[in-house]
């Protein structure tokens, strides 16, 4: 080849083309898979945060929201009772059940005044305390049994374990105000909720433990609530007896 001759590009070009064509496609750099993993982690984290907030919201509602709501309902029922009593009604219908009384427990504070509604449904217990079905009326012979929440929904019996023998429970109705004195304390008796002997007109403990004393008479009161702050199937129970009846507008009668 002379100095003036140049290599024929056509001889080498096909080789370059072949090399370019035979070169494998670039393998994934890994960035795409990392990006996908990050997105999955991000959305998983978001889901966990949302779930956690939902749980916290539910807990907050149970422990604070239901108490606020029940406080409003108790106020409504008390006002309805006082208005109905003024019209001569012994039983006052409300949106939450039939109301019959207001219970005062001086040990729980001078402002403690919780309405009593008939039955023990969730709706009733969210608006006050419930008068258990088929038990005596306030002031009547037999066993006047009241049940209430210890925590959430107004927690009217939150401090029941602090009650002691000698503490008073005052039940106000349209016809009269009844004062009971407790014979047992709030930590003296815990039973499974399936034991119903505490609802009897004259409760007798089948196991020979805590029960109303023999000299308590025939006009009794029983208070029931959960034995623990969190969910439990056990109930704390206190017993008392009637010591005073004061008819509305009249002097006291023993």
C-alpha positions, 0 to 999 in steps of 0.5 A: 500500500502506497503512502497515498493509499488509505485503508478501506473503511468498508473492510472494518466497518462490518466488524464494528457493526457486528461488535455493536450488534452482538453486545448484550443489552445493558443489564438492569443497574439495580436502581429500578428494583431499589426504587420499587423496594423503597416504594413498597416500604414507604406504603407499608410504613404509611399503612402501619402508621394509619393502623396505629393511629386508628387503634390510638383513636379507638382507645382515646374514644373508649377512655375519653370520648365515651365518658364525655358522651355519657356525661352529656347523656346523664345530664339529659336524663337528669333533666328529663327526670326532674321535669317528669317528676314535676309533672307527677311521673314516676317513670320517665321515658328518655331516648336511652331508656326508662329512668326512675331514680338518681343515685348519690354516693357521698363518698364519691363527692358532693356532685355525684348524681347518676341517673338510674334507668331500667335494665342493663343494656349497653344503651342504658349503661352508657347513660347512667346505672342500670336497675337489674330486671326482676329485682326490687324497686328502690325502697321496696322489700327485697334486693334493689340491684344496680349495675354500672361501668367501672371504666368508660361510658361515664364510669359511674362505679369507677371508685366502687372498690374504695367503698367501705362498710358504713358508707351511704348510698342515697337513692332519690325517686319522685316519691321519696329519698331512700338512704342505704348503709353498706354492710360490705366493702368494695373489695370484699366480694368478687364473683364470676358474672355467671353467679346470679345469687347476688340478685336474689331477694335475700342473697345467700353465698353458696360458698359460705363467703361474703353476703348480707348479714342476717340482721340486715333486714329485708330492704337491701341494695346491691351494687355491681361493677367489673372487678378490673379496669380492663375487660373481665368476666368477674364482678365486684359486689357490695351489699347494703340495707335501708336505714331511712325513707324520706317521702318527698315533702315530708319528714323522715321515717325510719 
